[in-house]
Amino acid sequence: MELEAIFGKGFTPDGRDSDRSIFCVYDTVTGRSEELARFSQLIEAPGWTPDGETLYFNSRGLIWRYSLSDGTVRRIETGLCGNCNNDHVLSPDGRWLGVSHSEGDGLSRIYILPSTGGEPRLVTGTGPSYLHGWSPDGNTLAYCAFRSRETGPDIYTISVSGGEERQLTRDTGYNDGAEYGANGNIWFNSTRSGLMQAWKMDPDGGNQTQFTFDEDLNTWFPHISPDGEKVVAISYHKGDLRPWEHLPHKNVLLRLFDRSGRQMQTVELFGGQGTINVNSWSPDSRHFAYVRYELSDN
C-alpha cells in the first residue's frame, strides 16, 4: 500500500524511512496474527483507543490514527510538536494525547494535547524525557528520563499539569518503559540484574520486583493488559545487542505471560525498535497490536 500522498515526504528520523512496515494484531485466544495493512514507510508504536475503534501510531515525526473499521489513516494536528518519537500515550478516557517531542536542542520533552488534535502544552521542562505511562486516575504521567551524566535513565512521575517531578528508581543501570497497570502499579524494564529484564513496582516506587529472569534474552517494554491478567513484552536475543540497547532490524520475540510470569505464547518476527514501544492492548484484553518490518530492496 502506497501512502506517500497521505504521509508526505522528507522526515527520516533515523535512516529507516525505507523500511516496509506491516501493521498486525495478535489474537491471544486463537494464537494467530492478522495483518491489517502494509505501509511503504516507517511506522511505529501502535496504541489502542479506549473505545477499541482506532489505533494511534507515529511516523515521520507526527502522530496518526488508523481506523479499524475502514482502514483509513488520518494525521493528528500536533502544532509545534512536529518531531515526535515512538513514546506517546493516550489518557485513560481517550480525551488527551501525551507525546515525546524533540526540541531544537535535540532533547525530548513531554507535551499534552487533545487526542483529536490541537495546541500542545509542555509538561516536562527538562529533557530528555520519554513518556510511557498515564495513571488510571488520569492525574499522573510516568516516564524515563536522563538526569545525570554518571548514571543511565531512571523512572520519574509528574502531574499532568507539570510541576516537580518525582524520581522512583535510583539503581545503577538502565531503567525505562514505565507504564501503569489498571491497579496503579508501574511496569518497567531494567538492567540492574545484568540483562534487561521486566520489573514492576508500587506507584510510589516501593516494592520493586523482578518479573522475568531470562539468561539468554533482553526483555523490554512489559505491557500489562487492561484486565491485569496478561503481560506482553519484546525480547532480543543475548549477543545481538548490549542489554541497554533496543535497536531496529533484529530477530525478536513477542512473549505473552500470565500475571504470575508463566510464559504462554510467543511470536517470532523481524523488528525491534518501533514494534511495540507503548502499551497496545485492546480494551477487551484479547488482542495486542504490533509492527513488524521488512527491509527495502532499494
C-alpha positions in Angstrom: 0.0 0.0 0.0 1.5 3.3 -1.1 0.5 6.1 1.3 3.1 8.7 0.4 0.4 11.1 -0.6 -1.0 10.9 2.9 2.2 10.8 4.9 4.2 13.3 2.9 7.9 13.3 2.3 11.1 14.3 3.9 11.2 13.3 7.6 13.7 10.4 8.1 14.4 10.3 11.9 17.0 7.5 11.9 17.5 6.5 8.3 14.8 3.8 8.4 12.1 5.5 6.3 12.6 3.0 3.5 11.6 0.2 5.9 8.3 -1.5 4.9 6.0 -1.6 7.9 3.4 -4.4 8.4 0.7 -3.4 10.9 -0.5 -6.5 12.8 -3.0 -7.5 15.5 -2.4 -10.7 17.6 -5.3 -12.7 19.0 -4.4 -14.2 22.3 -7.3 -16.7 22.2 -6.6 -18.2 18.7 -2.8 -17.6 18.9 -2.8 -16.0 15.5 -1.8 -12.7 14.0 -3.9 -10.7 11.5 -2.2 -8.3 9.0 -4.1 -5.1 9.0 -2.1 -3.0 6.5 1.3 -2.6 4.8 3.0 0.8 4.6 5.9 1.7 2.3 7.5 3.8 5.1 8.4 3.5 8.7 5.5 3.5 11.2 6.0 2.7 14.9 4.4 2.1 18.3 0.6 1.4 17.8 -1.6 2.2 20.7 -5.3 1.4 21.1 -8.1 3.9 21.8 -10.4 3.1 24.8 -13.3 2.6 22.5 -11.5 -0.1 20.6 -12.1 1.6 17.2 -8.8 3.2 16.4 -5.1 2.7 16.7 -2.6 5.6 17.1 1.0 5.4 15.8 3.9 7.7 14.9 5.5 8.2 11.5 7.8 10.9 10.2 7.7 12.8 13.4 3.9 13.0 13.5 1.0 11.1 15.1 -1.6 9.3 13.1 -4.9 7.5 13.5 -5.8 4.2 11.8 -9.5 3.3 11.7 -10.1 -0.4 12.2 -13.5 -0.2 10.6 -12.3 1.0 7.1 -8.5 1.2 7.2 -8.3 4.9 6.7 -5.4 6.9 8.0 -5.6 10.5 9.3 -2.9 12.8 10.7 -3.4 14.3 14.2 -2.6 18.0 14.3 0.1 18.4 16.9 1.0 22.1 16.5 4.6 22.8 17.4 5.3 19.1 18.2 6.4 18.0 14.7 9.3 15.8 15.8 7.5 13.2 17.9 9.2 9.8 18.6 7.6 6.5 19.4 6.9 7.3 23.1 3.2 8.6 23.0 0.3 7.6 25.3 -3.4 8.3 25.4 -5.1 9.3 28.6 -7.4 6.6 30.2 -10.5 8.4 29.0 -9.1 8.9 25.5 -9.5 12.6 25.5 -5.8 13.6 25.7 -2.6 12.6 23.9 0.8 12.8 25.5 3.8 12.9 23.1 7.6 13.0 23.4 8.8 15.7 21.1 12.4 16.5 20.4 13.2 20.2 20.7 15.8 22.3 18.7 18.4 21.3 21.3 17.8 17.6 20.4 16.3 16.8 23.8 12.9 15.1 24.1 10.3 16.7 26.3 6.7 15.7 27.1 3.7 17.6 25.9 -0.1 17.0 26.2 -2.7 18.0 23.6 -6.3 16.9 22.7 -6.4 13.5 21.2 -8.3 14.8 18.2 -5.6 17.4 17.6 -4.8 20.8 19.0 -2.2 23.0 20.6 0.2 21.1 22.8 1.1 22.1 26.4 4.5 21.5 27.9 4.7 19.2 30.9 8.4 18.4 31.5 10.6 21.4 31.2 13.7 19.3 31.5 14.9 16.8 28.9 15.5 14.2 27.7 12.1 12.8 28.9 10.3 9.9 27.2 6.7 9.3 28.1 5.4 5.7 28.6 2.5 5.7 31.1 -0.6 7.6 32.2 -2.1 6.7 35.6 -5.6 5.1 35.7 -7.0 8.2 37.5 -5.7 10.5 34.7 -3.6 12.6 37.1 0.0 11.4 36.7 2.5 10.6 33.9 5.3 8.0 34.2 8.4 8.4 32.0 12.0 7.5 31.6 14.4 10.5 31.9 18.2 11.1 31.8 19.1 13.5 34.6 22.7 12.5 35.4 25.8 12.0 33.3 27.1 9.4 35.7 24.1 7.0 35.5 21.6 5.8 32.9 18.0 6.8 32.7 15.6 6.4 35.7 11.9 6.3 36.1 10.1 9.5 37.1 6.5 10.6 37.6 4.9 14.1 37.3 1.5 15.6 37.5 -0.3 16.1 34.1 -0.3 19.8 35.0 3.5 19.8 35.3 5.5 20.9 38.3 8.1 19.0 40.3 9.0 15.5 39.0 9.4 12.6 41.4 12.3 10.1 40.9 11.2 6.4 41.5 14.3 4.4 40.6 17.9 5.1 41.7 19.7 1.9 40.8 22.8 1.8 38.7 21.8 0.7 35.2 19.2 1.5 32.6 15.6 1.9 33.7 13.0 2.5 31.0 9.5 1.8 29.7 7.4 2.8 32.8 3.7 2.4 32.4 0.7 1.9 34.7 -1.5 -1.1 35.2 -5.2 -0.8 36.0 -4.4 -1.2 39.7 -1.9 1.7 39.6 1.2 -0.4 39.7 4.0 0.6 37.4 5.7 -1.8 35.0 9.1 -1.1 33.6 12.4 -2.7 32.4 15.8 -2.5 34.0 19.4 -3.8 33.6 20.1 -3.7 37.3 20.4 -7.5 37.5 22.5 -7.9 34.4 20.5 -8.4 31.2 17.5 -6.3 30.6 14.5 -7.7 32.5 10.9 -6.8 33.2 10.0 -5.4 36.6 7.1 -3.9 38.4 6.7 -1.6 41.4 4.2 0.4 43.5 3.1 3.8 42.3 5.4 5.5 44.8 8.4 3.4 43.7 8.1 0.8 46.5 8.3 -3.0 46.2 10.4 -3.0 43.1 10.1 -6.7 42.0 11.7 -8.5 39.1 9.2 -10.2 36.7 11.4 -12.0 34.1 14.5 -14.0 34.9 16.0 -14.7 31.4 19.6 -15.9 30.9 19.6 -15.6 27.1 17.2 -12.7 26.4 17.0 -9.0 26.9 13.4 -8.1 27.6 11.9 -4.6 27.1 8.6 -2.8 27.5 6.3 -5.1 29.6 2.7 -4.2 28.7 0.0 -5.2 31.1 -3.4 -6.0 29.7 -6.4 -3.8 30.9 -7.8 -6.7 33.0 -4.4 -7.3 34.7 -4.3 -10.9 33.6 -1.6 -10.9 30.8 1.7 -9.2 30.0 3.3 -8.9 26.6 6.9 -7.9 26.2 9.5 -7.7 23.4 12.7 -9.7 23.8 16.1 -9.5 22.0 18.5 -12.5 21.8 21.5 -12.1 24.0 24.5 -11.2 21.9 22.5 -9.4 19.3 23.0 -6.1 21.2 24.0 -4.7 24.5 21.5 -5.0 27.3 20.7 -1.3 27.3 20.1 -1.1 23.6 16.7 -1.6 21.8 17.6 -1.5 18.1 15.8 -2.0 14.9 16.4 -4.7 12.3 16.7 -7.6 14.7 15.0 -11.0 15.0 12.9 -10.6 18.2 10.3 -12.4 20.2 6.9 -11.0 21.5 6.3 -13.1 24.6 2.9 -13.4 26.3 2.9 -14.1 30.1 0.2 -14.6 32.6 0.4 -12.3 35.6 2.5 -14.8 37.6 5.2 -14.7 35.0 4.5 -18.0 33.2 5.2 -17.7 29.5 2.2 -18.8 27.5 2.7 -17.8 23.8 5.5 -16.5 21.6 5.5 -14.6 18.3 8.8 -14.5 16.3 9.4 -11.6 13.9 11.9 -9.2 12.3 11.5 -5.9 14.2 12.7 -4.3 17.4 12.6 -0.5 17.8 9.1 0.6 17.0 7.5 -2.8 17.2 5.7 -2.4 20.5 7.2 0.6 22.4 3.9 1.6 24.1 1.0 -0.3 25.5 -1.0 -1.7 22.6 -3.6 -3.9 24.3 -7.2 -3.8 23.0 -9.7 -2.6 25.7 -11.1 -6.2 26.0 -7.6 -7.6 26.8 -7.9 -10.1 23.9 -5.7 -8.5 21.3 -2.5 -6.5 21.1 -1.2 -4.6 18.1 2.4 -4.5 16.8 4.5 -3.7 13.8 6.9 -6.0 12.0 9.3 -4.8 9.3 10.8 -5.8 6.0 13.9 -4.2 4.5 13.5 -2.3 1.3 15.1 -3.8 -1.8 16.2 -0.3 -2.8 
